[in-house]
Amino acid sequence: MSKPLSDKLDAFLDEEAISLHVPGHKNMTIGNLDQQLSFKKDMTEITGLDDLHHPEEIILKSMETINKHKDYTAYFLVNGTTSGILSVIQAFSTLPGKYIVARDAHKSVFHGLDLANATATLLEMKLSEMTNQYVGPNVKAEIKDFEDGKLGIFTYPNYYGECFDVQTMINRFKEKEIPVLIDEAHGAHFDLNGFPTSSLNMGADYVVQSYHKTLPSLTMGSVIFIHKNAPLKEMVLKYMTYFQTSSPSYLIMSSLELAQRFYENYDSDQFYSKRAQLVKKIKAKDIEVLEVEDNLKLIIRCPGYTGYELQQLFEEKGIYVELADAFQTLLVLPLWHSEDRYPFDTLLNRINEIKIERREPIETTKVDIRLQSGTYYSGIIEKTRWIDIDKAENEILGNDIVPYPPGIPVMFKGETVTQNMIKLMNYWYAQHVRVEGIKKHKIEVKDE
């Protein structure tokens, strides 16, 4: 009997693949999660094991151990950060007014708006001069429809580890008495020594963290933190039962508890020592290292190479990175610690074997990313047809175009296809970038 997925996973293990990507346990070499979490613990809601959707006993006690800030109550999410985001958006759909959203929101935010059949004001954005990615909203820009706002939604940090002045933005919304949801998916390790400050310290109403991305937790293990003064708390909890499975994984919940203990006991000294060694080794290969606010992320570039080509060079040596784009490659480092089992020396040796040619710098395709404010219209374009990308100019997009990762829509359904958009989609296709919304060089457009 064929078992292609199991065989592929076995192949990665057999080649002793090295992880510079999520999840945070790094192939079970960080946090000793596999030594504490037996598959025999894959149980269900039998007597004594409580109920995630109505926690009164052991699950309630376990969630109470996630005590990062005295003003917040933590709740397990076993369907990932997405389930928390959808729950908050759906809860606020009962109120009049508009959502106010930063354009760099994850696709789950826009899915939530679609489910709520909601219109949203899109904020004016700032572009990072370092990464050519959205770094966050322009905190000083005028906000359209501010008086009608009912919920602000921001991403902090961005996928590349860059942070914007989220405190100022939260304060602006608080002055208007508009609650705020922060998608802090990549910040579960924030507030550890040397890392950025979490928005939990800034008075956000809802903060969602993907523990599995940077801490040693099983994939899909996330936590939503709800402020003691947050509005619609009970509605959010209600919708969490809608957007999460009725058969929650006890393995995931237990891994969240263990990840929190890891977080509380973490000493970052070894991390910074090994990080410095890694940076030195990469630079010795004439590869440029860009450092951002979150020290868990490293961005690498090399003259004459696209990020995709650098990714390929690393993968040929069995080193798997988080993502690549036209300009750079993103590494997500481990939270190295005493007695971890991460193959650090092997990593350095494999990097040393990478062959870098001296090349002339190449001109890469610039993305015409929209920075101006705008409006997002929810709903589904029911009648669509598939059309070749090269024949799509002036057609209306029938679906979002989403490079994945990071899962941030670059082009929204309802937008008119331009030559620049065609050029970019062709570039992605030629580079074999995974893009949701593109299949066999075709995209969906509105069928008149």
BARO-929647 format. One record per residue: residue number from 0; residue in three letters; x, y, z of N, C-alpha, C in turn. Coordinates in steps of 0.1 Angstrom, whole numbers. Example, Ala and Ser with C-alpha at 12.3 -4.5 7.8 and 13.67 -1.06 7.14 Angstrom:
SITE     i    aa     nxx     nyy     nzz    caxx    cayy    cazz     cxx     cyy     czz
SITE     0   ala     132     -57      78     123     -45      78     132     -33      78
SITE     1   ser     128     -22      71     137     -11      71     129       0      79
REM end
This chain:
SITE     i    aa     nxx     nyy     nzz    caxx    cayy    cazz     cxx     cyy     czz
SITE     0   met       8     -12       0       0       0       0       9      12       0
SITE     1   ser       5      22      -8      13      34      -9      11      43       3
SITE     2   lys      22      49       8      21      59      19      31      70      16
SITE     3   pro      28      78       6      37      88       2      41      99      12
SITE     4   leu      32     103      20      35     113      30      44     108      41
SITE     5   ser      41      96      46      50      89      56      64      87      51
SITE     6   asp      64      82      38      77      80      32      85      92      31
SITE     7   lys      79     103      27      86     116      25      91     121      39
SITE     8   leu      83     120      49      88     124      62      99     116      67
SITE     9   asp      99     103      64     110      94      68     122      98      61
SITE    10   ala     121     102      48     133     106      40     140     118      46
SITE    11   phe     132     127      51     138     139      58     145     135      70
SITE    12   leu     140     126      78     147     121      90     159     113      86
SITE    13   asp     158     105      76     170      97      72     181     106      67
SITE    14   glu     179     117      61     189     126      56     194     135      68
SITE    15   glu     188     133      79     192     142      91     191     156      87
SITE    16   ala     179     160      82     176     174      78     177     183      90
SITE    17   ile     183     195      88     185     204      99     175     216      97
SITE    18   ser     168     219     108     157     229     107     162     243     111
SITE    19   leu     160     252     101     161     266     104     147     272     100
SITE    20   his     137     265     104     123     269     101     114     266     113
SITE    21   val     102     269     113      92     265     123      89     250     121
SITE    22   pro      84     243     131      81     247     145      93     248     154
SITE    23   gly      91     254     166     102     257     175     109     246     181
SITE    24   his     103     234     180     111     222     186     122     217     177
SITE    25   lys     122     223     164     133     220     155     136     205     154
SITE    26   asn     126     198     149     127     183     147     130     176     160
SITE    27   met     124     181     171     125     176     184     139     176     190
SITE    28   thr     146     187     186     160     188     192     160     200     202
SITE    29   ile     150     207     203     149     218     213     138     215     223
SITE    30   gly     141     217     236     130     215     246     128     201     251
SITE    31   asn     134     191     244     132     177     248     117     173     249
SITE    32   leu     109     179     240      95     176     240      92     162     238
SITE    33   asp      99     155     229      96     141     226      99     132     238
SITE    34   gln     108     136     247     110     128     259     100     130     270
SITE    35   gln      92     141     269      82     144     279      67     141     274
SITE    36   leu      66     138     261      53     138     255      51     124     247
SITE    37   ser      47     114     254      45     101     248      32     101     239
SITE    38   phe      33      94     228      21      92     220       9      85     228
SITE    39   lys      13      78     238       3      72     247      -6      82     253
SITE    40   lys      -2      95     253     -11     105     259     -21     111     250
SITE    41   asp     -22     105     238     -32     109     228     -45     103     232
SITE    42   met     -52     110     241     -64     106     247     -76     115     244
SITE    43   thr     -88     112     250    -100     120     247    -106     124     260
SITE    44   glu    -118     130     260    -124     135     272    -131     125     281
SITE    45   ile    -122     116     285    -127     106     295    -127     112     309
SITE    46   thr    -133     105     318    -134     110     332    -121     114     337
SITE    47   gly    -120     126     342    -108     132     348    -100     140     339
SITE    48   leu    -103     140     326     -95     148     316    -102     161     311
SITE    49   asp    -114     164     317    -120     177     315    -125     178     300
SITE    50   asp    -129     190     296    -134     193     283    -129     207     279
SITE    51   leu    -121     208     268    -116     221     264    -127     231     261
SITE    52   his    -139     227     257    -150     236     253    -158     240     265
SITE    53   his    -155     234     277    -162     237     289    -153     234     301
SITE    54   pro    -141     240     301    -131     236     311    -134     240     325
SITE    55   glu    -134     230     334    -137     233     348    -126     226     357
SITE    56   glu    -119     217     352    -110     209     360     -95     210     356
SITE    57   ile     -90     199     350     -76     198     348     -71     207     336
SITE    58   ile     -80     209     326     -76     218     315     -76     232     320
SITE    59   leu     -86     236     328     -86     249     334     -74     252     342
SITE    60   lys     -70     242     350     -57     244     358     -45     246     349
SITE    61   ser     -45     238     338     -34     238     329     -33     252     322
SITE    62   met     -45     257     318     -44     270     311     -40     281     321
SITE    63   glu     -43     280     333     -39     290     343     -24     290     345
SITE    64   thr     -17     280     341      -2     281     341       3     290     331
SITE    65   ile      -5     293     321       0     302     310      -3     317     315
SITE    66   asn       6     321     324       4     334     331      14     344     327
SITE    67   lys      15     348     315      25     358     310      23     372     315
SITE    68   his      10     375     318       7     389     323      -5     388     331
SITE    69   lys      -5     396     342     -15     395     352     -29     400     347
SITE    70   asp     -29     408     337     -41     414     332     -48     405     321
SITE    71   tyr     -42     393     318     -48     385     308     -51     371     313
SITE    72   thr     -61     365     307     -65     351     309     -61     344     296
SITE    73   ala     -54     333     297     -50     325     285     -59     313     282
SITE    74   tyr     -61     310     269     -69     299     265     -62     291     254
SITE    75   phe     -62     278     256     -56     270     245     -63     271     232
SITE    76   leu     -55     271     221     -60     269     208     -54     257     201
SITE    77   val     -62     247     198     -56     235     192     -58     235     177
SITE    78   asn     -64     245     172     -65     246     157     -57     258     152
SITE    79   gly     -47     262     160     -38     272     155     -43     286     158
SITE    80   thr     -34     296     156     -38     310     158     -50     314     149
SITE    81   thr     -51     308     138     -62     311     129     -76     310     136
SITE    82   ser     -78     300     144     -90     298     151     -93     309     161
SITE    83   gly     -83     315     167     -85     326     176     -88     339     169
SITE    84   ile     -82     341     157     -85     353     149     -99     352     144
SITE    85   leu    -103     341     139    -117     339     134    -127     342     145
SITE    86   ser    -124     337     157    -134     338     168    -136     353     172
SITE    87   val    -125     360     172    -126     374     176    -134     382     165
SITE    88   ile    -130     380     153    -137     387     142    -152     384     142
SITE    89   gln    -155     371     144    -169     367     143    -177     373     155
SITE    90   ala    -171     374     167    -177     380     178    -181     394     176
SITE    91   phe    -172     402     169    -174     416     167    -184     419     155
SITE    92   ser    -187     408     148    -196     410     137    -210     413     142
SITE    93   thr    -213     411     155    -226     415     161    -227     430     163
SITE    94   leu    -216     437     162    -216     452     165    -217     460     152
SITE    95   pro    -223     472     152    -222     480     141    -208     486     139
SITE    96   gly    -205     491     127    -192     497     125    -183     489     116
SITE    97   lys    -171     494     114    -162     487     105    -149     482     112
SITE    98   tyr    -144     471     107    -131     466     111    -120     475     105
SITE    99   ile    -110     478     112     -99     486     107     -86     477     107
SITE   100   val     -81     474      95     -71     463      94     -58     468      87
SITE   101   ala     -47     464      92     -34     466      84     -34     457      72
SITE   102   arg     -29     462      61     -28     454      49     -20     441      50
SITE   103   asp     -10     441      59      -2     429      60      -8     418      69
SITE   104   ala     -21     419      71     -27     408      79     -26     395      72
SITE   105   his     -25     384      80     -25     371      75     -38     368      68
SITE   106   lys     -38     358      59     -50     355      51     -62     351      60
SITE   107   ser     -59     346      72     -70     342      81     -79     354      85
SITE   108   val     -73     366      86     -80     378      89     -90     380      78
SITE   109   phe     -86     379      66     -95     382      55    -106     371      53
SITE   110   his    -102     359      57    -112     348      57    -122     351      68
SITE   111   gly    -118     356      79    -127     360      89    -137     371      85
SITE   112   leu    -132     381      78    -140     392      73    -150     386      63
SITE   113   asp    -146     377      55    -155     371      45    -166     363      52
SITE   114   leu    -163     356      63    -173     348      70    -183     357      77
SITE   115   ala    -178     369      81    -186     379      88    -193     388      78
SITE   116   asn    -191     386      65    -196     394      55    -194     409      58
SITE   117   ala    -182     412      61    -178     425      67    -170     434      57
SITE   118   thr    -172     446      58    -163     456      51    -152     461      60
SITE   119   ala    -140     463      55    -130     467      64    -122     479      58
SITE   120   thr    -118     488      66    -109     499      62     -95     494      62
SITE   121   leu     -87     495      52     -73     490      51     -64     502      54
SITE   122   leu     -55     501      63     -47     512      67     -35     515      58
SITE   123   glu     -31     527      57     -19     531      50      -7     524      56
SITE   124   met       2     519      48      13     510      53      26     517      51
SITE   125   lys      36     511      58      50     515      56      57     502      51
SITE   126   leu      67     505      42      75     494      36      88     494      42
SITE   127   ser      93     482      46     107     481      51     117     483      40
SITE   128   glu     126     493      43     137     495      33     147     483      33
SITE   129   met     147     475      44     156     464      45     151     452      37
SITE   130   thr     138     448      39     133     436      34     124     438      22
SITE   131   asn     119     450      19     109     453       9      96     446      12
SITE   132   gln      93     444      25      81     439      30      73     449      38
SITE   133   tyr      60     447      40      53     455      49      59     454      63
SITE   134   val      62     465      69      67     464      83      56     467      93
SITE   135   gly      45     474      88      34     477      97      27     489      92
SITE   136   pro      16     493      98       9     505      94      17     518      97
SITE   137   asn      14     528      89      19     541      92      12     547     104
SITE   138   val      19     547     115      12     550     128       8     565     129
SITE   139   lys      13     573     120      10     587     120       0     591     110
SITE   140   ala      -4     582     101     -13     585      90     -27     587      95
SITE   141   glu     -35     596      88     -49     597      91     -56     584      88
SITE   142   ile     -65     580      97     -73     568      95     -87     570      91
SITE   143   lys     -90     566      79    -103     567      73    -113     559      81
SITE   144   asp    -125     565      83    -136     559      90    -133     555     105
SITE   145   phe    -123     563     111    -119     560     124    -131     560     134
SITE   146   glu    -140     570     132    -151     572     141    -161     560     141
SITE   147   asp    -161     553     130    -170     541     128    -163     528     131
SITE   148   gly    -151     529     136    -143     516     139    -149     508     150
SITE   149   lys    -148     495     149    -153     487     160    -142     477     165
SITE   150   leu    -132     474     156    -121     466     160    -109     468     151
SITE   151   gly     -97     471     157     -85     472     150     -77     459     150
SITE   152   ile     -71     455     139     -64     443     137     -50     445     132
SITE   153   phe     -40     442     139     -26     444     135     -17     431     136
SITE   154   thr      -7     431     128       3     420     129      16     425     135
SITE   155   tyr      21     418     145      33     423     152      40     410     158
SITE   156   pro      52     407     154      60     414     143      56     409     130
SITE   157   asn      62     414     119      59     409     106      67     395     105
SITE   158   tyr      64     388      94      70     375      92      85     375      93
SITE   159   tyr      91     386      89     106     387      88     112     391     101
SITE   160   gly     104     393     112     109     397     125     111     412     127
SITE   161   glu     105     420     118     105     434     120      94     439     128
SITE   162   cys      96     449     136      86     454     145      83     469     142
SITE   163   phe      70     473     143      66     487     142      62     492     156
SITE   164   asp      59     505     157      55     511     169      41     507     173
SITE   165   val      39     495     177      25     490     179      19     497     192
SITE   166   gln      27     502     201      22     508     213      15     521     209
SITE   167   thr      21     529     200      14     541     196       1     538     189
SITE   168   met       1     528     180     -12     525     174     -22     520     184
SITE   169   ile     -19     512     193     -28     507     203     -34     519     211
SITE   170   asn     -25     529     214     -29     541     222     -39     549     213
SITE   171   arg     -37     550     200     -46     558     192     -60     552     192
SITE   172   phe     -60     539     191     -73     532     191     -80     533     205
SITE   173   lys     -72     532     215     -78     533     229     -84     547     231
SITE   174   glu     -78     557     225     -84     571     226     -97     572     220
SITE   175   lys    -100     563     210    -113     563     203    -122     552     209
SITE   176   glu    -117     545     219    -124     534     226    -127     523     216
SITE   177   ile    -117     520     207    -118     509     198    -109     497     202
SITE   178   pro    -115     486     205    -107     474     209     -97     470     198
SITE   179   val     -86     463     202     -75     459     193     -72     444     195
SITE   180   leu     -71     438     183     -66     424     182     -52     424     176
SITE   181   ile     -43     418     183     -29     417     178     -26     403     174
SITE   182   asp     -23     401     161     -18     388     157      -3     387     159
SITE   183   glu       1     382     171      15     381     175      19     366     173
SITE   184   ala      16     361     162      18     347     159      33     343     161
SITE   185   his      42     352     156      56     350     157      63     355     169
SITE   186   gly      55     358     179      61     365     191      59     357     204
SITE   187   ala      57     344     204      55     337     216      67     337     225
SITE   188   his      79     340     220      91     341     227      94     355     232
SITE   189   phe      86     364     228      88     378     232      88     380     247
SITE   190   asp      96     390     251      98     393     266     109     384     272
SITE   191   leu     114     374     265     126     367     269     138     377     268
SITE   192   asn     148     375     275     159     384     276     165     387     262
SITE   193   gly     165     400     257     171     403     245     162     403     233
SITE   194   phe     149     399     235     139     399     225     129     410     226
SITE   195   pro     122     413     216     112     425     217     102     423     228
SITE   196   thr      95     434     231      85     434     241      72     430     235
SITE   197   ser      64     421     242      52     416     237      41     427     238
SITE   198   ser      31     427     229      20     436     230      11     433     242
SITE   199   leu      14     422     249       7     420     262      10     431     272
SITE   200   asn      21     438     270      25     448     280      20     462     275
SITE   201   met      12     462     264       8     475     259      -7     477     259
SITE   202   gly     -15     468     266     -29     470     268     -38     465     256
SITE   203   ala     -33     457     247     -41     452     236     -53     443     243
SITE   204   asp     -64     443     236     -76     436     242     -74     421     239
SITE   205   tyr     -70     417     227     -68     403     224     -54     402     218
SITE   206   val     -47     392     222     -33     389     217     -33     374     214
SITE   207   val     -30     370     202     -29     356     198     -14     352     194
SITE   208   gln      -9     342     201       5     338     198       5     323     194
SITE   209   ser      13     320     184      15     307     179      27     301     186
SITE   210   tyr      24     294     198      35     289     205      44     279     197
SITE   211   his      37     272     188      44     262     180      55     268     171
SITE   212   lys      53     281     167      63     286     157      77     288     163
SITE   213   thr      77     293     176      91     296     181      94     289     194
SITE   214   leu      84     283     201      86     276     213      85     261     210
SITE   215   pro      90     252     219      89     238     216      75     233     220
SITE   216   ser      66     234     210      52     229     211      49     222     198
SITE   217   leu      39     214     199      34     207     186      27     217     177
SITE   218   thr      29     215     164      22     223     154       7     224     156
SITE   219   met       2     236     155     -12     239     157     -14     244     172
SITE   220   gly      -4     243     180      -6     247     194      -4     262     195
SITE   221   ser     -15     269     199     -14     284     200     -22     288     213
SITE   222   val     -21     300     217     -27     306     228     -34     319     225
SITE   223   ile     -46     321     230     -52     335     229     -52     340     243
SITE   224   phe     -47     353     244     -48     360     257     -58     371     256
SITE   225   ile     -67     370     266     -79     380     266     -77     389     278
SITE   226   his     -77     402     275     -75     412     286     -88     412     295
SITE   227   lys     -85     415     308     -96     415     318    -107     425     314
SITE   228   asn    -104     435     307    -114     445     303    -118     444     288
SITE   229   ala    -114     433     282    -118     432     268    -133     430     266
SITE   230   pro    -139     437     256    -153     435     254    -156     422     246
SITE   231   leu    -168     417     248    -173     406     240    -165     393     243
SITE   232   lys    -159     392     255    -152     380     259    -160     367     258
SITE   233   glu    -172     367     263    -180     355     263    -183     351     248
SITE   234   met    -186     361     240    -189     358     226    -176     352     219
SITE   235   val    -165     357     222    -152     352     216    -151     337     221
SITE   236   leu    -153     334     234    -152     321     238    -162     311     232
SITE   237   lys    -174     317     229    -184     309     223    -179     305     209
SITE   238   tyr    -174     315     201    -170     312     187    -158     303     187
SITE   239   met    -150     303     198    -138     294     198    -143     279     198
SITE   240   thr    -155     277     203    -160     263     203    -165     260     188
SITE   241   tyr    -168     270     181    -172     268     167    -161     265     158
SITE   242   phe    -150     273     160    -138     272     151    -128     262     155
SITE   243   gln    -130     255     166    -120     245     170    -127     231     170
SITE   244   thr    -119     221     167    -125     207     167    -131     204     180
SITE   245   ser    -142     195     179    -148     190     191    -141     178     197
SITE   246   ser    -130     174     190    -121     164     195    -107     170     197
SITE   247   pro    -105     178     206     -92     185     208     -81     175     212
SITE   248   ser     -69     178     206     -57     170     209     -51     172     223
SITE   249   tyr     -51     162     231     -45     163     244     -29     164     243
SITE   250   leu     -24     159     232     -10     160     229      -6     175     227
SITE   251   ile     -14     182     219     -12     196     216     -13     204     229
SITE   252   met     -24     202     237     -26     209     249     -15     207     259
SITE   253   ser     -11     194     260       1     191     269      13     198     265
SITE   254   ser      16     198     251      28     205     246      28     220     249
SITE   255   leu      16     226     249      15     240     253      19     243     267
SITE   256   glu      15     234     276      19     235     290      34     233     291
SITE   257   leu      39     224     284      54     222     285      62     233     279
SITE   258   ala      56     239     268      63     250     262      63     262     271
SITE   259   gln      52     264     279      52     275     288      62     273     299
SITE   260   arg      64     261     304      74     258     314      88     261     308
SITE   261   phe      90     257     296     103     260     289     105     275     288
SITE   262   tyr      95     283     285      96     297     284     100     303     297
SITE   263   glu      93     299     308      96     305     321     110     302     326
SITE   264   asn     115     291     322     129     287     328     140     290     318
SITE   265   tyr     137     297     307     147     298     296     158     308     300
SITE   266   asp     170     304     297     182     313     298     188     315     285
SITE   267   ser     188     327     280     192     330     266     207     331     264
SITE   268   asp     215     329     274     230     331     272     235     322     261
SITE   269   gln     231     309     261     236     300     250     231     304     236
SITE   270   phe     219     309     236     213     313     223     222     324     217
SITE   271   tyr     226     334     224     233     345     218     248     341     215
SITE   272   ser     253     332     223     266     327     220     266     319     206
SITE   273   lys     257     310     205     256     302     192     252     311     180
SITE   274   arg     243     320     183     239     329     172     251     336     167
SITE   275   ala     259     341     175     271     349     171     280     340     162
SITE   276   gln     282     327     166     290     318     159     284     315     145
SITE   277   leu     271     314     145     264     311     132     265     323     122
SITE   278   val     263     335     128     265     347     119     279     348     114
SITE   279   lys     289     345     122     303     346     117     305     336     106
SITE   280   lys     300     324     108     302     313      98     295     317      85
SITE   281   ile     283     322      85     276     326      73     283     337      66
SITE   282   lys     288     347      73     295     359      67     308     354      61
SITE   283   ala     314     344      67     327     339      61     325     333      47
SITE   284   lys     313     330      44     310     325      30     306     336      21
SITE   285   asp     309     348      25     305     360      17     291     362      15
SITE   286   ile     283     357      24     268     359      25     265     370      34
SITE   287   glu     257     379      30     253     391      38     243     386      48
SITE   288   val     244     391      61     235     388      71     228     401      76
SITE   289   leu     215     401      75     207     413      79     201     409      92
SITE   290   glu     202     418     102     196     416     115     184     425     118
SITE   291   val     174     420     123     161     427     125     159     427     140
SITE   292   glu     147     434     144     144     435     158     143     422     166
SITE   293   asp     137     412     160     136     399     166     149     391     163
SITE   294   asn     157     389     173     170     381     171     168     367     168
SITE   295   leu     156     362     168     153     348     164     153     346     149
SITE   296   lys     152     358     142     152     357     127     165     363     122
SITE   297   leu     170     356     112     181     361     104     177     362      89
SITE   298   ile     181     372      82     179     373      68     192     373      61
SITE   299   ile     193     365      51     206     364      44     204     367      29
SITE   300   arg     215     373      23     215     377       9     229     374       4
SITE   301   cys     230     374      -9     243     372     -16     242     379     -30
SITE   302   pro     252     387     -33     252     393     -46     251     383     -58
SITE   303   gly     242     386     -67     241     377     -78     232     366     -76
SITE   304   tyr     226     364     -64     217     353     -61     204     358     -57
SITE   305   thr     193     352     -61     180     354     -56     179     347     -42
SITE   306   gly     169     351     -35     167     343     -22     164     329     -25
SITE   307   tyr     157     326     -36     153     312     -39     166     304     -42
SITE   308   glu     176     310     -49     188     303     -52     196     300     -39
SITE   309   leu     196     310     -30     203     307     -17     196     296     -10
SITE   310   gln     183     296     -10     175     285      -3     179     272      -9
SITE   311   gln     180     271     -22     184     258     -29     198     254     -24
SITE   312   leu     207     263     -23     221     259     -19     221     254      -5
SITE   313   phe     213     259       4     212     254      18     205     241      18
SITE   314   glu     194     239      10     187     227      10     195     215       4
SITE   315   glu     204     218      -5     213     208     -11     222     202       0
SITE   316   lys     224     210      10     232     205      22     223     200      33
SITE   317   gly     210     198      31     202     193      41     198     203      51
SITE   318   ile     199     216      48     195     227      58     183     234      52
SITE   319   tyr     172     233      59     159     237      54     155     251      61
SITE   320   val     153     261      53     150     274      58     135     277      59
SITE   321   glu     131     288      64     117     291      65     110     295      52
SITE   322   leu     117     305      45     111     309      32     122     317      25
SITE   323   ala     119     319      12     128     328       4     119     336      -5
SITE   324   asp     124     348      -9     118     356     -19     128     361     -29
SITE   325   ala     124     370     -37     134     374     -48     146     380     -43
SITE   326   phe     146     386     -31     157     394     -25     165     386     -15
SITE   327   gln     159     377      -7     165     372       5     160     359       9
SITE   328   thr     166     353      19     162     340      25     161     342      40
SITE   329   leu     150     337      46     147     339      60     151     326      68
SITE   330   leu     158     328      78     162     317      88     154     320     101
SITE   331   val     148     309     107     143     310     120     151     302     129
SITE   332   leu     158     308     138     168     301     147     161     293     158
SITE   333   pro     169     283     163     164     276     175     166     285     188
SITE   334   leu     158     282     198     161     288     211     171     278     218
SITE   335   trp     183     279     214     194     270     219     194     271     234
SITE   336   his     197     259     241     197     259     255     206     248     260
SITE   337   ser     209     248     273     217     237     279     211     224     276
SITE   338   glu     219     214     272     215     200     269     204     199     258
SITE   339   asp     204     209     249     196     207     237     203     197     228
SITE   340   arg     196     191     218     201     181     209     202     186     195
SITE   341   tyr     202     199     194     203     205     180     217     203     174
SITE   342   pro     217     198     162     230     195     156     238     207     151
SITE   343   phe     242     215     161     248     228     158     262     227     150
SITE   344   asp     270     218     155     283     216     148     281     211     134
SITE   345   thr     272     202     132     269     197     119     264     209     110
SITE   346   leu     255     218     116     250     229     108     262     238     103
SITE   347   leu     271     241     112     283     249     108     291     242      97
SITE   348   asn     293     229      99     301     222      89     294     222      75
SITE   349   arg     281     220      75     274     220      62     274     234      56
SITE   350   ile     273     244      64     274     258      58     287     260      52
SITE   351   asn     298     255      58     311     256      53     313     249      40
SITE   352   glu     305     239      37     306     232      24     298     239      13
SITE   353   ile     290     249      16     283     255       5     292     263      -4
SITE   354   lys     290     261     -17     299     268     -26     292     281     -32
SITE   355   ile     298     292     -29     293     305     -33     302     310     -45
SITE   356   glu     296     313     -56     303     319     -67     303     334     -66
SITE   357   arg     313     340     -71     313     355     -72     305     359     -84
SITE   358   arg     294     366     -82     286     370     -93     283     385     -93
SITE   359   glu     279     390    -105     275     404    -106     261     405    -100
SITE   360   pro     258     416     -93     245     418     -87     234     417     -98
SITE   361   ile     223     412     -95     212     410    -105     201     419    -101
SITE   362   glu     194     424    -111     182     432    -109     170     423    -107
SITE   363   thr     164     424     -95     152     415     -92     140     423     -94
SITE   364   thr     129     416     -96     116     422     -98     111     429     -86
SITE   365   lys     108     442     -86     103     449     -75      88     447     -75
SITE   366   val      83     445     -63      68     443     -61      62     457     -59
SITE   367   asp      51     459     -67      44     471     -66      34     469     -55
SITE   368   ile      38     470     -42      30     468     -31      22     480     -28
SITE   369   arg       9     479     -26       1     490     -23       3     495      -8
SITE   370   leu       6     508      -7       8     514       6      -3     522      11
SITE   371   gln     -11     527       1     -22     536       5     -33     529      12
SITE   372   ser     -41     537      19     -53     532      26     -63     527      15
SITE   373   gly     -73     519      20     -83     514      10     -94     507      17
SITE   374   thr    -101     500      10    -113     492      16    -113     478      11
SITE   375   tyr    -115     469      20    -117     455      17    -131     451      17
SITE   376   tyr    -136     445       6    -150     441       4    -150     426       5
SITE   377   ser    -158     422      15    -159     407      18    -168     401       8
SITE   378   gly    -169     388       9    -178     380       1    -171     372     -10
SITE   379   ile    -179     364     -17    -173     355     -27    -178     360     -41
SITE   380   ile    -169     360     -51    -173     362     -65    -178     349     -70
SITE   381   glu    -191     347     -71    -196     334     -74    -193     329     -88
SITE   382   lys    -194     337     -98    -192     333    -112    -177     336    -116
SITE   383   thr    -169     326    -117    -155     329    -121    -151     319    -132
SITE   384   arg    -140     322    -139    -135     313    -149    -119     314    -148
SITE   385   trp    -113     303    -152     -98     303    -151     -93     308    -165
SITE   386   ile     -82     316    -164     -77     322    -175     -62     322    -174
SITE   387   asp     -55     321    -185     -40     322    -185     -36     336    -180
SITE   388   ile     -25     336    -171     -21     348    -165     -18     359    -176
SITE   389   asp     -12     355    -187      -8     365    -197     -20     371    -204
SITE   390   lys     -31     365    -203     -43     371    -209     -53     378    -199
SITE   391   ala     -48     380    -187     -56     385    -176     -57     400    -174
SITE   392   glu     -49     408    -182     -49     422    -180     -63     428    -181
SITE   393   asn     -66     437    -171     -79     444    -171     -91     435    -166
SITE   394   glu     -88     422    -163     -98     414    -158    -100     416    -143
SITE   395   ile    -111     412    -137    -113     413    -122    -109     400    -115
SITE   396   leu    -100     401    -106     -96     389     -99    -108     383     -92
SITE   397   gly    -109     370     -93    -120     362     -87    -116     356     -74
SITE   398   asn    -103     357     -70     -98     351     -58     -86     358     -54
SITE   399   asp     -82     357     -41     -70     364     -36     -58     356     -41
SITE   400   ile     -47     363     -43     -34     357     -47     -25     358     -35
SITE   401   val     -21     347     -30     -14     346     -17      -2     338     -18
SITE   402   pro      10     344     -18      23     336     -17      23     329      -3
SITE   403   tyr      27     316      -3      27     309      10      39     301      11
SITE   404   pro      47     302      22      45     313      32      49     327      26
SITE   405   pro      45     338      32      40     339      46      25     339      47
SITE   406   gly      17     338      36       3     337      37      -4     351      38
SITE   407   ile       3     361      33      -3     374      33      -8     377      18
SITE   408   pro     -20     380      16     -25     383       3     -18     395      -3
SITE   409   val     -13     394     -15      -6     405     -22     -16     411     -32
SITE   410   met     -26     403     -37     -36     408     -46     -49     403     -41
SITE   411   phe     -59     412     -40     -72     408     -34     -82     406     -46
SITE   412   lys     -92     397     -43    -103     395     -52    -110     408     -54
SITE   413   gly    -115     410     -66    -122     423     -69    -113     433     -75
SITE   414   glu     -99     431     -74     -90     441     -80     -88     438     -95
SITE   415   thr     -85     449    -102     -83     448    -116     -69     444    -119
SITE   416   val     -67     434    -127     -53     429    -130     -46     438    -139
SITE   417   thr     -33     442    -134     -25     451    -142     -13     444    -148
SITE   418   gln      -6     451    -157       6     445    -162      17     442    -152
SITE   419   asn      18     450    -142      27     448    -131      24     435    -123
SITE   420   met      11     433    -121       6     421    -114       9     409    -122
SITE   421   ile       7     410    -135      10     398    -144      25     395    -144
SITE   422   lys      34     406    -144      48     404    -144      52     397    -131
SITE   423   leu      46     401    -120      50     395    -107      45     380    -106
SITE   424   met      33     378    -111      28     364    -111      36     355    -119
SITE   425   asn      41     360    -131      49     352    -140      63     349    -133
SITE   426   tyr      68     359    -126      81     357    -119      79     346    -108
SITE   427   trp      68     347    -100      66     336     -90      65     323     -97
SITE   428   tyr      58     322    -108      56     309    -115      69     304    -120
SITE   429   ala      77     312    -125      90     308    -131      99     303    -120
SITE   430   gln      98     309    -108     107     305     -96     101     294     -88
SITE   431   his      89     289     -93      82     278     -86      79     281     -71
SITE   432   val      75     294     -69      70     298     -56      56     293     -54
SITE   433   arg      53     288     -42      40     283     -39      31     295     -37
SITE   434   val      21     297     -46      12     308     -46      -3     302     -46
SITE   435   glu     -10     305     -35     -24     301     -35     -32     310     -45
SITE   436   gly     -39     304     -54     -47     312     -64     -41     311     -78
SITE   437   ile     -29     305     -79     -23     302     -92     -22     287     -94
SITE   438   lys     -28     282    -105     -27     268    -109     -24     267    -124
SITE   439   lys     -13     260    -126      -9     257    -140      -9     270    -149
SITE   440   his      -3     280    -143      -2     293    -150     -16     300    -153
SITE   441   lys     -26     296    -145     -39     302    -146     -44     308    -133
SITE   442   ile     -52     318    -134     -58     324    -122     -73     325    -125
SITE   443   glu     -81     327    -114     -95     329    -115     -98     344    -117
SITE   444   val    -107     346    -126    -112     360    -128    -127     360    -129
SITE   445   lys    -133     372    -126    -148     373    -126    -153     370    -140
SITE   446   asp    -163     361    -140    -170     358    -153    -182     366    -154
SITE   447   glu    -182     376    -164    -193     385    -165    -206     378    -170
REM end
